[in-house]
Amino acid sequence: MEDTASVASVLLEETEWEHPHTFYPSHFLEKDRKFVKRDAFLPFSAVSRACPGETLARVELFIFLVTLLQHFCFTPAPGVSPDELHVTPSMGSNHSPVAYRLCTVSCM
């Protein structure tokens, strides 16, 4: 029987991911920068515990993120160096990013 601990462990599996403990978007890109679907990526769980709203969530997340990336450039806030931005999640009952300061600038 599957539980959330085993699903989370797949997302951190060192044999599946080049950099399992860091934010690394290239995990989903081929050498020619084309998107590749990874079987080890299970953000909505799997099998009998799969999220019934997964399809809607994926579409909404895609639209939301693409809209942000089309309209804004993201940089560290003034006085914050890129090295100070930590994207390692804090450990606890859930994985959430550590708070940090970003500046958004309209790219249009």
PyMOL commands that set and color helices and strands:
alter all, ss='L'
color gray80, all
select helices_A, chain A and resi 4-11+25-28+47-49+54-71+82-84
alter helices_A, ss='H'
color red, helices_A
select strands_A, chain A and resi 72-76+89-90+96-97+102-106
alter strands_A, ss='S'
color yellow, strands_A
deselect
rebuild
show_as cartoon
